[in-house]
Amino acid sequence: MKEMKILQNFEVEIIEKLSKIVKVKAKNRNEAEQIVSDNWRAGQYILGAEDFIDVEFFTLADKQDAAAQS
């Protein structure tokens, strides 16, 4: 007789990273980042599938265990 394996429920987090480079004129690096941040919050930069650079998968219990160990 075949042994029945009991299936368990898992929560798996999917983290996608998107990246876009934009050019702005500013007095310094901090101002440039603030301008881009403000513009992004205002919806001027919409990142989509063409901006995809990476993906990670974490089973939530594994991620919590790793955080507890560090």
Backbone as XML, in Angstrom:
<?xml version="1.0"?>
<chain id="A" units="angstrom">
  <residue number="1" name="MET">
    <atom name="N" x="0.843" y="-1.175" z="0.000"/>
    <atom name="CA" x="0.000" y="0.000" z="0.000"/>
    <atom name="C" x="0.894" y="1.246" z="0.000"/>
  </residue>
  <residue number="2" name="LYS">
    <atom name="N" x="0.483" y="2.255" z="-0.755"/>
    <atom name="CA" x="1.240" y="3.500" z="-0.843"/>
    <atom name="C" x="1.050" y="4.324" z="0.425"/>
  </residue>
  <residue number="3" name="GLU">
    <atom name="N" x="2.153" y="4.894" z="0.913"/>
    <atom name="CA" x="2.079" y="5.734" z="2.105"/>
    <atom name="C" x="1.557" y="7.110" z="1.706"/>
  </residue>
  <residue number="4" name="MET">
    <atom name="N" x="0.566" y="7.604" z="2.409"/>
    <atom name="CA" x="-0.027" y="8.926" z="2.122"/>
    <atom name="C" x="0.785" y="10.006" z="2.834"/>
  </residue>
  <residue number="5" name="LYS">
    <atom name="N" x="1.205" y="10.991" z="2.092"/>
    <atom name="CA" x="1.913" y="12.119" z="2.698"/>
    <atom name="C" x="0.908" y="13.222" z="2.972"/>
  </residue>
  <residue number="6" name="ILE">
    <atom name="N" x="0.977" y="13.776" z="4.158"/>
    <atom name="CA" x="0.074" y="14.862" z="4.526"/>
    <atom name="C" x="0.658" y="16.161" z="3.996"/>
  </residue>
  <residue number="7" name="LEU">
    <atom name="N" x="-0.144" y="16.894" z="3.242"/>
    <atom name="CA" x="0.284" y="18.177" z="2.702"/>
    <atom name="C" x="0.094" y="19.260" z="3.743"/>
  </residue>
  <residue number="8" name="GLN">
    <atom name="N" x="1.026" y="20.174" z="3.789"/>
    <atom name="CA" x="0.968" y="21.289" z="4.729"/>
    <atom name="C" x="0.709" y="22.588" z="3.975"/>
  </residue>
  <residue number="9" name="ASN">
    <atom name="N" x="0.185" y="23.566" z="4.664"/>
    <atom name="CA" x="0.002" y="24.898" z="4.092"/>
    <atom name="C" x="1.243" y="25.737" z="4.371"/>
  </residue>
  <residue number="10" name="PHE">
    <atom name="N" x="1.675" y="26.491" z="3.378"/>
    <atom name="CA" x="2.817" y="27.389" z="3.532"/>
    <atom name="C" x="2.447" y="28.758" z="2.987"/>
  </residue>
  <residue number="11" name="GLU">
    <atom name="N" x="2.957" y="29.772" z="3.628"/>
    <atom name="CA" x="2.853" y="31.134" z="3.102"/>
    <atom name="C" x="4.201" y="31.491" z="2.514"/>
  </residue>
  <residue number="12" name="VAL">
    <atom name="N" x="4.206" y="31.845" z="1.237"/>
    <atom name="CA" x="5.441" y="32.184" z="0.546"/>
    <atom name="C" x="5.333" y="33.631" z="0.069"/>
  </residue>
  <residue number="13" name="GLU">
    <atom name="N" x="6.302" y="34.429" z="0.487"/>
    <atom name="CA" x="6.342" y="35.836" z="0.097"/>
    <atom name="C" x="7.129" y="35.969" z="-1.208"/>
  </residue>
  <residue number="14" name="ILE">
    <atom name="N" x="6.596" y="36.762" z="-2.131"/>
    <atom name="CA" x="7.272" y="37.057" z="-3.396"/>
    <atom name="C" x="7.685" y="38.524" z="-3.346"/>
  </residue>
  <residue number="15" name="ILE">
    <atom name="N" x="8.982" y="38.777" z="-3.509"/>
    <atom name="CA" x="9.488" y="40.150" z="-3.518"/>
    <atom name="C" x="10.092" y="40.419" z="-4.885"/>
  </residue>
  <residue number="16" name="GLU">
    <atom name="N" x="9.508" y="41.366" z="-5.604"/>
    <atom name="CA" x="10.026" y="41.758" z="-6.912"/>
    <atom name="C" x="10.760" y="43.086" z="-6.773"/>
  </residue>
  <residue number="17" name="LYS">
    <atom name="N" x="11.887" y="43.190" z="-7.446"/>
    <atom name="CA" x="12.642" y="44.443" z="-7.457"/>
    <atom name="C" x="12.543" y="45.061" z="-8.843"/>
  </residue>
  <residue number="18" name="LEU">
    <atom name="N" x="12.175" y="46.330" z="-8.859"/>
    <atom name="CA" x="12.101" y="47.101" z="-10.091"/>
    <atom name="C" x="13.103" y="48.231" z="-9.993"/>
  </residue>
  <residue number="19" name="SER">
    <atom name="N" x="13.643" y="48.648" z="-11.123"/>
    <atom name="CA" x="14.644" y="49.716" z="-11.111"/>
    <atom name="C" x="14.494" y="50.575" z="-12.359"/>
  </residue>
  <residue number="20" name="LYS">
    <atom name="N" x="14.627" y="51.882" z="-12.172"/>
    <atom name="CA" x="14.578" y="52.828" z="-13.286"/>
    <atom name="C" x="15.563" y="53.941" z="-12.979"/>
  </residue>
  <residue number="21" name="ILE">
    <atom name="N" x="16.275" y="54.386" z="-13.971"/>
    <atom name="CA" x="17.194" y="55.513" z="-13.804"/>
    <atom name="C" x="16.569" y="56.724" z="-14.476"/>
  </residue>
  <residue number="22" name="VAL">
    <atom name="N" x="16.478" y="57.818" z="-13.720"/>
    <atom name="CA" x="15.934" y="59.070" z="-14.262"/>
    <atom name="C" x="16.982" y="60.167" z="-14.082"/>
  </residue>
  <residue number="23" name="LYS">
    <atom name="N" x="16.974" y="61.129" z="-14.969"/>
    <atom name="CA" x="17.916" y="62.244" z="-14.877"/>
    <atom name="C" x="17.176" y="63.489" z="-14.399"/>
  </residue>
  <residue number="24" name="VAL">
    <atom name="N" x="17.795" y="64.192" z="-13.434"/>
    <atom name="CA" x="17.245" y="65.447" z="-12.936"/>
    <atom name="C" x="18.389" y="66.437" z="-12.732"/>
  </residue>
  <residue number="25" name="LYS">
    <atom name="N" x="18.059" y="67.703" z="-12.758"/>
    <atom name="CA" x="19.043" y="68.740" z="-12.445"/>
    <atom name="C" x="18.832" y="69.157" z="-10.999"/>
  </residue>
  <residue number="26" name="ALA">
    <atom name="N" x="19.930" y="69.220" z="-10.254"/>
    <atom name="CA" x="19.854" y="69.570" z="-8.833"/>
    <atom name="C" x="21.190" y="70.163" z="-8.401"/>
  </residue>
  <residue number="27" name="LYS">
    <atom name="N" x="21.176" y="70.802" z="-7.227"/>
    <atom name="CA" x="22.394" y="71.411" z="-6.685"/>
    <atom name="C" x="23.359" y="70.374" z="-6.124"/>
  </residue>
  <residue number="28" name="ASN">
    <atom name="N" x="22.790" y="69.258" z="-5.613"/>
    <atom name="CA" x="23.628" y="68.214" z="-5.009"/>
    <atom name="C" x="22.873" y="66.886" z="-5.016"/>
  </residue>
  <residue number="29" name="ARG">
    <atom name="N" x="23.551" y="65.849" z="-4.557"/>
    <atom name="CA" x="22.982" y="64.495" z="-4.548"/>
    <atom name="C" x="21.706" y="64.416" z="-3.708"/>
  </residue>
  <residue number="30" name="ASN">
    <atom name="N" x="21.723" y="65.021" z="-2.525"/>
    <atom name="CA" x="20.548" y="64.970" z="-1.652"/>
    <atom name="C" x="19.337" y="65.619" z="-2.312"/>
  </residue>
  <residue number="31" name="GLU">
    <atom name="N" x="19.559" y="66.763" z="-2.939"/>
    <atom name="CA" x="18.453" y="67.451" z="-3.609"/>
    <atom name="C" x="17.941" y="66.611" z="-4.786"/>
  </residue>
  <residue number="32" name="ALA">
    <atom name="N" x="18.854" y="65.987" z="-5.527"/>
    <atom name="CA" x="18.453" y="65.142" z="-6.657"/>
    <atom name="C" x="17.568" y="63.992" z="-6.177"/>
  </residue>
  <residue number="33" name="GLU">
    <atom name="N" x="17.983" y="63.340" z="-5.092"/>
    <atom name="CA" x="17.193" y="62.232" z="-4.551"/>
    <atom name="C" x="15.840" y="62.729" z="-4.049"/>
  </residue>
  <residue number="34" name="GLN">
    <atom name="N" x="15.804" y="63.910" z="-3.442"/>
    <atom name="CA" x="14.540" y="64.451" z="-2.947"/>
    <atom name="C" x="13.600" y="64.787" z="-4.101"/>
  </residue>
  <residue number="35" name="ILE">
    <atom name="N" x="14.135" y="65.356" z="-5.168"/>
    <atom name="CA" x="13.316" y="65.679" z="-6.338"/>
    <atom name="C" x="12.718" y="64.404" z="-6.927"/>
  </residue>
  <residue number="36" name="VAL">
    <atom name="N" x="13.543" y="63.373" z="-7.089"/>
    <atom name="CA" x="13.058" y="62.117" z="-7.661"/>
    <atom name="C" x="12.048" y="61.462" z="-6.722"/>
  </residue>
  <residue number="37" name="SER">
    <atom name="N" x="12.306" y="61.502" z="-5.428"/>
    <atom name="CA" x="11.376" y="60.941" z="-4.460"/>
    <atom name="C" x="10.020" y="61.654" z="-4.537"/>
  </residue>
  <residue number="38" name="ASP">
    <atom name="N" x="10.053" y="62.968" z="-4.557"/>
    <atom name="CA" x="8.811" y="63.746" z="-4.648"/>
    <atom name="C" x="8.066" y="63.441" z="-5.948"/>
  </residue>
  <residue number="39" name="ASN">
    <atom name="N" x="8.815" y="63.380" z="-7.051"/>
    <atom name="CA" x="8.191" y="63.096" z="-8.349"/>
    <atom name="C" x="7.592" y="61.688" z="-8.381"/>
  </residue>
  <residue number="40" name="TRP">
    <atom name="N" x="8.296" y="60.727" z="-7.777"/>
    <atom name="CA" x="7.785" y="59.358" z="-7.737"/>
    <atom name="C" x="6.486" y="59.301" z="-6.935"/>
  </residue>
  <residue number="41" name="ARG">
    <atom name="N" x="6.491" y="59.971" z="-5.770"/>
    <atom name="CA" x="5.285" y="59.990" z="-4.930"/>
    <atom name="C" x="4.114" y="60.675" z="-5.633"/>
  </residue>
  <residue number="42" name="ALA">
    <atom name="N" x="4.428" y="61.613" z="-6.513"/>
    <atom name="CA" x="3.391" y="62.320" z="-7.270"/>
    <atom name="C" x="2.935" y="61.514" z="-8.497"/>
  </residue>
  <residue number="43" name="GLY">
    <atom name="N" x="3.526" y="60.338" z="-8.696"/>
    <atom name="CA" x="3.108" y="59.478" z="-9.793"/>
    <atom name="C" x="3.752" y="59.778" z="-11.137"/>
  </residue>
  <residue number="44" name="GLN">
    <atom name="N" x="4.852" y="60.545" z="-11.123"/>
    <atom name="CA" x="5.515" y="60.880" z="-12.380"/>
    <atom name="C" x="6.350" y="59.725" z="-12.928"/>
  </residue>
  <residue number="45" name="TYR">
    <atom name="N" x="6.748" y="58.799" z="-12.071"/>
    <atom name="CA" x="7.511" y="57.638" z="-12.512"/>
    <atom name="C" x="6.706" y="56.397" z="-12.149"/>
  </residue>
  <residue number="46" name="ILE">
    <atom name="N" x="6.296" y="55.665" z="-13.155"/>
    <atom name="CA" x="5.565" y="54.428" z="-12.931"/>
    <atom name="C" x="6.464" y="53.288" z="-13.405"/>
  </residue>
  <residue number="47" name="LEU">
    <atom name="N" x="6.871" y="52.448" z="-12.470"/>
    <atom name="CA" x="7.723" y="51.317" z="-12.823"/>
    <atom name="C" x="6.856" y="50.121" z="-13.171"/>
  </residue>
  <residue number="48" name="GLY">
    <atom name="N" x="7.230" y="49.439" z="-14.242"/>
    <atom name="CA" x="6.449" y="48.300" z="-14.706"/>
    <atom name="C" x="7.330" y="47.112" z="-15.026"/>
  </residue>
  <residue number="49" name="ALA">
    <atom name="N" x="6.774" y="46.170" z="-15.762"/>
    <atom name="CA" x="7.467" y="44.923" z="-16.082"/>
    <atom name="C" x="8.798" y="45.165" z="-16.787"/>
  </residue>
  <residue number="50" name="GLU">
    <atom name="N" x="8.887" y="46.212" z="-17.580"/>
    <atom name="CA" x="10.140" y="46.503" z="-18.294"/>
    <atom name="C" x="11.257" y="46.951" z="-17.348"/>
  </residue>
  <residue number="51" name="ASP">
    <atom name="N" x="10.913" y="47.291" z="-16.103"/>
    <atom name="CA" x="11.885" y="47.742" z="-15.106"/>
    <atom name="C" x="12.299" y="46.624" z="-14.140"/>
  </residue>
  <residue number="52" name="PHE">
    <atom name="N" x="11.807" y="45.417" z="-14.372"/>
    <atom name="CA" x="12.080" y="44.276" z="-13.500"/>
    <atom name="C" x="13.572" y="43.932" z="-13.518"/>
  </residue>
  <residue number="53" name="ILE">
    <atom name="N" x="14.155" y="43.721" z="-12.303"/>
    <atom name="CA" x="15.567" y="43.313" z="-12.245"/>
    <atom name="C" x="15.808" y="42.057" z="-11.406"/>
  </residue>
  <residue number="54" name="ASP">
    <atom name="N" x="14.896" y="41.697" z="-10.480"/>
    <atom name="CA" x="15.164" y="40.556" z="-9.621"/>
    <atom name="C" x="13.887" y="40.104" z="-8.924"/>
  </residue>
  <residue number="55" name="VAL">
    <atom name="N" x="13.879" y="38.860" z="-8.461"/>
    <atom name="CA" x="12.776" y="38.339" z="-7.656"/>
    <atom name="C" x="13.349" y="37.401" z="-6.597"/>
  </residue>
  <residue number="56" name="GLU">
    <atom name="N" x="12.709" y="37.398" z="-5.429"/>
    <atom name="CA" x="13.096" y="36.502" z="-4.337"/>
    <atom name="C" x="11.831" y="35.852" z="-3.792"/>
  </residue>
  <residue number="57" name="PHE">
    <atom name="N" x="11.966" y="34.624" z="-3.305"/>
    <atom name="CA" x="10.859" y="33.892" z="-2.700"/>
    <atom name="C" x="11.275" y="33.466" z="-1.301"/>
  </residue>
  <residue number="58" name="PHE">
    <atom name="N" x="10.412" y="33.702" z="-0.319"/>
    <atom name="CA" x="10.692" y="33.335" z="1.062"/>
    <atom name="C" x="9.484" y="32.631" z="1.661"/>
  </residue>
  <residue number="59" name="THR">
    <atom name="N" x="9.699" y="31.435" z="2.180"/>
    <atom name="CA" x="8.660" y="30.823" z="2.993"/>
    <atom name="C" x="8.690" y="31.592" z="4.308"/>
  </residue>
  <residue number="60" name="LEU">
    <atom name="N" x="7.564" y="32.121" z="4.724"/>
    <atom name="CA" x="7.550" y="33.063" z="5.848"/>
    <atom name="C" x="8.178" y="32.508" z="7.111"/>
  </residue>
  <residue number="61" name="ALA">
    <atom name="N" x="7.950" y="31.271" z="7.450"/>
    <atom name="CA" x="8.578" y="30.703" z="8.651"/>
    <atom name="C" x="10.095" y="30.719" z="8.514"/>
  </residue>
  <residue number="62" name="ASP">
    <atom name="N" x="10.625" y="30.400" z="7.315"/>
    <atom name="CA" x="12.070" y="30.422" z="7.090"/>
    <atom name="C" x="12.623" y="31.829" z="7.261"/>
  </residue>
  <residue number="63" name="LYS">
    <atom name="N" x="11.914" y="32.822" z="6.747"/>
    <atom name="CA" x="12.369" y="34.210" z="6.834"/>
    <atom name="C" x="12.376" y="34.666" z="8.295"/>
  </residue>
  <residue number="64" name="GLN">
    <atom name="N" x="11.347" y="34.309" z="9.049"/>
    <atom name="CA" x="11.280" y="34.689" z="10.460"/>
    <atom name="C" x="12.385" y="33.994" z="11.251"/>
  </residue>
  <residue number="65" name="ASP">
    <atom name="N" x="12.658" y="32.739" z="10.930"/>
    <atom name="CA" x="13.734" y="32.007" z="11.614"/>
    <atom name="C" x="15.081" y="32.658" z="11.331"/>
  </residue>
  <residue number="66" name="ALA">
    <atom name="N" x="15.324" y="33.073" z="10.086"/>
    <atom name="CA" x="16.594" y="33.709" z="9.721"/>
    <atom name="C" x="16.745" y="35.043" z="10.437"/>
  </residue>
  <residue number="67" name="ALA">
    <atom name="N" x="15.662" y="35.809" z="10.558"/>
    <atom name="CA" x="15.710" y="37.091" z="11.249"/>
    <atom name="C" x="16.012" y="36.902" z="12.738"/>
  </residue>
  <residue number="68" name="ALA">
    <atom name="N" x="15.454" y="35.860" z="13.322"/>
    <atom name="CA" x="15.672" y="35.599" z="14.742"/>
    <atom name="C" x="17.117" y="35.201" z="15.022"/>
  </residue>
  <residue number="69" name="GLN">
    <atom name="N" x="17.787" y="34.578" z="14.041"/>
    <atom name="CA" x="19.154" y="34.137" z="14.229"/>
    <atom name="C" x="20.165" y="35.272" z="14.047"/>
  </residue>
  <residue number="70" name="SER">
    <atom name="N" x="19.763" y="36.354" z="13.378"/>
    <atom name="CA" x="20.734" y="37.451" z="13.153"/>
    <atom name="C" x="20.662" y="38.513" z="14.206"/>
  </residue>
</chain>
